[in-house]
Amino acid sequence: MHLQMNKHARQLKIQEMLQQNSVENQHDLLQLLRDSGIALAQATLSRDCAELGIIRTRINGGYRMVVPDENTDRIIKGLVGIEVLAVNANETTVIIRTLPGRAHGVGSWLDHLKSPLVLGTIAGDDTVLVIPSSVLNISDLISYIHKNLSTN
């Protein structure tokens, strides 16, 4: 039997599952949810994880998905800052260069901040394209990125 849940109840269940289980990735989380009778598409789970700010962090030589709290946010900010190699811009967009394989995490972190300066982000392997809400705010956006992704 599979249950259909509203978004809020589903996200609470996701948080509960992550607190009670050591989950390495979304595939494992999806299987745990399905095993507990919750019908869920991968795309829905991915959106829920992004909205909840869930991140994969390295713990004891492996990875674990966690829901950040305020202390975790501070730690993650420092880690994300280390992953950023450069921030560059032209007249219309901002590019963030990251360590290989870390662009998605940096892009997700920037999305999590929900700045009105950011219209959206697109992440590749080592590059995040940051689309400003207005080209008139590019210098403010660069300052905002430096402030929020710095290790200081």
Stockholm file with secondary structure:
# STOCKHOLM 1.0

chainA/1-152         MHLQMNKHARQLKIQEMLQQNSVENQHDLLQLLRDSGIALAQATLSRDCAELGIIRTRINGGYRMVVPDENTDRIIKGLVGIEVLAVNANETTVIIRTLPGRAHGVGSWLDHLKSPLVLGTIAGDDTVLVIPSSVLNISDLISYIHKNLSTN
#=GR chainA/1-152 SS CCBCCCHHHHHHHHHHHHHHSCCCSHHHHHHHHHHTTBCCCHHHHHHHHHHHTCEEEEETTEEEEECCCHHHHHHHHHHHHHHEEEEEECSSCEEEEESTTCHHHHHHHHHHHTCTTEEEEEECSSEEEEEESCGGGHHHHHHHHHHHHCCC
#=GC SS_cons         CCBCCCHHHHHHHHHHHHHHSCCCSHHHHHHHHHHTTBCCCHHHHHHHHHHHTCEEEEETTEEEEECCCHHHHHHHHHHHHHHEEEEEECSSCEEEEESTTCHHHHHHHHHHHTCTTEEEEEECSSEEEEEESCGGGHHHHHHHHHHHHCCC
//
